[in-house]
């Protein structure tokens, strides 16, 4: 039955499509986080990569995601959530499949950059859509629940790499990474509606009211502090979006959120890439090093499920500040050598707070910006964060290379978490 039917049961089923489809789109981000490290041994063997060459292949995808978040986030506000998300997933999947056919590292790197452009647009678009389809004050829970897909994708890809890379070869990982689109894109085309908030902001009031009625939503009141041309599907509309974000009404939030996101993703990517190396330097057993990464990401999923409810009760800003502060404390405490049970517990708790802190930033951004510029603001937040995602592994790698990552790596991460808390504390939460 079509998702446009008006019967109560059909409406409930249709409403239920938005969150799962966006969750799967974000899961692809988790796949992309670890797919190159997972296949790096095979890439190095086939192409004789140096350490610098391997690092370049990891970094080039992150640069693509940064550019994609900044550009496609704006396009989402101009062209619509539905078109942008379907286009981003399709582009990422096709280019990921082409990575399997890359004849050399130069072509592979170019394809990774282009795939990053597509994937970079998934996150801000999916967050905007899920928030706009959440009812009442449940935006925090909607955002954090959706972002569990990121960590599920990362853990699943790591496990899949163990089963696939050695017996079948690294190229098959990129084929498998493209397969979800064969199901996801047709489902999106059939069941993913356009956001009522987007439709209303673009003068399509009757369509917006129909979507809102069908999905049990209330249309947002228009915001006063938005450039009158913001959201228009033109070059002038894109410029108006940026004028709004960097104008008097939103400048303070824009700068503070950019700094916070930089710190947040520096922690996420720095820990995901270098936690095993730091633990090796601390003298923990080899098997435990690999388990630490799994426990860290399991903690992330648990933390996300808790953080959303807290944000809906006390506000995303207050929750985010508390989460960054707790992450800073736990990261500092990881510098203490503990028995194996104690260190596992500390790593789990650190995962609970580090990863959720950044997601609470996205929840705040979505709540604090009107629909005309919401995806642009989310794209700015994700794009600024991707710079941190590039810097984090580099800084941690330098400390590991110098032999001082334990304990100084954890001290560095703790300071980063504290700076994130301070930056987030100066934002204003308003709708």
N, C-alpha and C positions, 0 to 999 in steps of 0.2 A: 504493500500500500504506500502511496506517495506521502512524503513528509509534509505536504501542504494540506492534508485533510484536516478538518476541524473537529473531528470527534475527540473527546477527552483522552482516550487511550492512545490514539494515534499521535496526538500532540505531545503526550508525555514521552512516547518512544522517539519522536523526532527531536525533542529537546535533548534527549540523551545522546544524540550523535555528536554534538559539538565538542564536548569535553574529551571523549575517547579519540576522535579524529585528531584533535590538537595534541593530545597526549602522545599519540604515535608519531606525529610530526616532530615533537620535541625529543622523542626517543632516538630519532636519527642524529640529533646533536650529540647524544651520548655515544652513539656508534662512532661518529667522526672524531670524538675526543681521543679514543684509544686505538682506532684502526691502524694508523701509521706506526705507532710504537709496537703494536701487536705484530705487524708484518715487517718490521724493520730488519730483522735477521735475514729474511728472504730477499728483501730489496738490496741489502748490503752484499749478500752472496752473489746475486745475479749481476749487479752493476759495480761492485767493488767500491762502495761508498766510503768516504772518509767520515770521521766524526762530524766535521763541519758540514759535509754534504747531507748527512742524515739529519742534522739539526735544521738545515734549510728546508728539507721536505716537510718537517713537522711545522715549522714556522710559517711557510708560505700559505698553508691552508687557513691558519689563524688570521693572517693578513686579509685574505679573501673574505673571511667571515666578518672582520671588522668593517671592511668596505661595504659588504652586503647589508649589515645591520644599519649602517648610517644611511645608505641609499634606499634600500627596499622598505625600511621603516617609513620613510617619507612617502614613497610610492603607495604604501598601504593606505595612508590618509587621503591620497589623491584618487586612487583607482578602486579602492574597496578591499576589505579584509579577505573576502572569499577568493577573488582573482589573485591577489598577492600570495596567499598561502598555497593555493594549488600550483601557481607558477613556480614558486620557490621549491616546493617538493619535487616537481617534475624536473626542473633544471638540475637540482642536486643529484637526483637519482640517475639521470641520463649521463651526467658527467662522471659520476662515481663508477658506473658501468664501463665507461670509456677508459678509466684508470687501469682496468684489467688488461687493456690492449696496449698500454703505453710501451713503446719500444726502448725508451731510455729515460734517465732521470729528469731531463729537461722537459720533455713532453709530459711526464708524470707530474712534475711540479706545476706546470701550467694548468693541467686539468684539475689539480688539487686547489689551485687558486680560484678557478672558475666555479668549481663545486662549492667552495667556501662562500662565494658571492650568493649563491642560491640558499645555502643553509643558513647563512647569517640573517637572512630575512625571515626565516621560519619563526624564530623565537619571539621577536617583538610583535609579529602579526598574531601568533597563537595566543600570546598573553593578552593582547588587546581584545581578541575575540572571546576568549574564555571569561574575562572580566565583564565584558558587555552582555554576556548571556548568563552571568551569575545574578541571583535575585537578592535584592536588599543589600545587606552589609556582609555578604559572604565572599567578597572579592579576594580577601587574603587566603582563605581556605581553597578557593578555586585555583589561585595561582600556584600555591605550594603543592597541592595535589597533582596538578598537571606536571610540575617540574620533577616529580618522582620518576617520570618517564626518562629523564636525562640520565639518572643514575642507574635505572634498570637497563638502559641501553648500553651504558659503559660496562657494567658487570657482565651482561650477556655477551657483549662483543669480546671481552677478555676470555671468557670461557669458550666461546666459539673458536677463537684463535687457536686454542690448545688442540681442538679437534680437527681443524681444517688446515692450518698453515703447513705443518710438517708433512702430513700424508698427501695433500692435494696441491700445495703451493700457494704463495701469497696472493696470486691473482684472483683466486676464488673468493677471497674475503670481500673484494670489491664487487664481484658479481652478486654475492649474497646481500651486500649492503644496498644494492639497487632493487632487489626483489620486492621489498615492501610496497614500492610505488605501484606495482602491478595490481595490487588490491586497494591500496590507500587512495590513489588518484581517482579511480572510478567511484569509490564510495564518497569521496569529497564532491565530485561532480553531481552525484545524485542526492546526497543528504545534507551537505553543508550549506546553510543559509547565509545570506548577507546580514551583517549586524544592523539591528534597528537603530543603534546610536549613530552609526555611519550614515545610514539613509536619511535620518532626521537632520543631521548636520549638513547634508548636501541638498536640502530642499525637497527631498522625496518623502514628504510627510505621509501621504496615504499608504505607501509601501511600508514605511517604518511602523505606522500604527497597526498594520496587518501582522507584521512580524512580531511586534510587541504583544498583540492580543493572542497570537498563536502560541507564544512561548511564555506567557504569563509575566511579562516584563513591564516596567514603568519607563517611559521615555525620559531621558535626562533633560533638565532645563538648560537652555543655552547659556554659555559663559559670556560674561561681559568683556573680560580682558583677553580677547582674541582678535588678531588682525582680521578685518572684514573679508579679506581674500583667502584666509587660511582654509586649506582643504580643497580648494578649487583644482580641478584636474588640468593643470597647466604649469608652465615654468614659473609664472607669477604666483601660483598657489604654493609651490615648493618654497619659494623665497619668503612668502608670507608666513609659512609654518616656522621657518627659521627665525624670522623677525619676532614671532610670538615667543618662542623658546628663549631667545636672547634679549627680549625686551624687558622693560621695567617690571612687569607683572610676574615673570617667571625666571629672570636671570639668576637670582639667588639659588633657587632650587636646581636650575640647570647645571650651574657650576658645582654645587655641593653633591648632586647626584652623580655627575661625571667623576668626581674625585672618589666618592664612595664605591662606585662600580669598578673603578680601576683597582682599588684596594681589594674588593671582594673577589674578583676573578684572578687577581694575582695570587691570593690564597688558594683558590680552588685548583688552578692549574699548577701552581708551584708544588702543592702537596701531592696532587695526583701523579706528577712526573717524578718527584724526588723523595717522597717519604721512604720508599724502600732503601734508597741510597743513604739517606741520613740514618736510618735504623741500622744499616750495615756498619756505618762508621761508629755507631754507639755500641756495637758488639753483640747485637741480637742474632739468633740463629737464622740461617738462610731461609728455611721454610717459614719462619715467623715473619720475615720481611715481606714476602708475597701476601701472607695472610693479613698483614696490617692494612694493605690497600683495600682488600675486600671488606674488612671490618669498618674502615673509614667510610666507604660508600654505603654500607648497610646502615651505619649511623646517620648518614645524610638522608636516607629515605625515612627513617624514624623521625628525625628532626623536622623534616618537611611536613609530616603528618600532624605534628604538634604545633609547629610555628603558625600555620594558617589560622587555627582556632584562636590562638593567643592574639594574633594581629586583628582578627575580627572583633575581639573583645576590647582591646586597649588601643588599637590603631597600629597601622603598619610602621609608622615612624618610631613610636616608643618601643615596639617589639624589635624592630631592626637595630636600634641603638643597644638594647639589652643583649641581643644575639651577638653583635660584633664585640661587645665588651666581654661577654662570657667566652667567646672564641679566643680573644686575646689572652685571657687568664689561663685557659686550658692549654693553649699553645706554649705559653711560658712554662707550665707545669710539666709538659712533655720533655723538658730538658733534664728532669730528674730521672735517674736510672731506677727503674722499678722492677719488681718481680713480674714474670710474664703475664699473670692474670691481671695485675694492676695496670700494666701498660696497654693491654687489650681494652680494658674498660676506659682508660683515658683516651685512646684513639677513637673508640666508638663515640664517646661524648664529644670529642673534638669534631668529628664528622657531623654530629647532630647540629652543632652551632655554626660551624664555618660555612657549610653549603647553604643552610637555610637563611643565613644573614643576607647573602646576595639576592636570594629570591624575594625576600621581604622588601628589598629595594625596588624590584620590579612591581610588587604589589602597591607600594607607595606611589610610584610613578603613574601607574594606571589610575589610581584613585585621585591623584592631585592634578590631572590634566583633562581638559574637555575633549570630546571625541574628534574634533577637527584636527587636533595635533597629538592625540594620544599615542598613536603608533610611531610618529616621528620622535616623540619624547622617549619612548621605549627603545627605539632604534639608537638614539643618542646614548642612552644608558648602556645598552648592550655593546655598542661600538667602542665607547670609552673603556668598558670593561675588557674588551678583547685586547686592548693595548696592555692592560695589566696581565692578561693571559699570556702574552708574549714575553713580558718582562719577568714574570714570576719564575718560570723555569730557568731563565738565563741567570738570574741572581742566585737561585738555589744551587744551580750547577756550578757556579763560580766558587761558592762556599764548599761544596763537596770536593771540587777539584783542588782546593787549597787545604783540604783536610780539617776544616774547622766548622763543618756543618752541624756537628753535635758538640756543644749545645747552641752555637751562635745562629744556626739556621732557624731554630725554634724561637730564639729571641727576636730575630728579624721578623718572622711571621707574626709574633705577638705585637710588635710595634705597628705593623701594617693593620692588624685587626683593630688596634686602639685608634689609629688614624681614621679608619672607616667609621668607627663609632662617633668620633668627634665631627667628621664631615656630615654624617647623617643627622646629627643632632641640631644642625643649623638650618635644616630644611623646614618648610611650612607644609602642613597637610591640610589641603582644602580642596573642595570640589567645585 
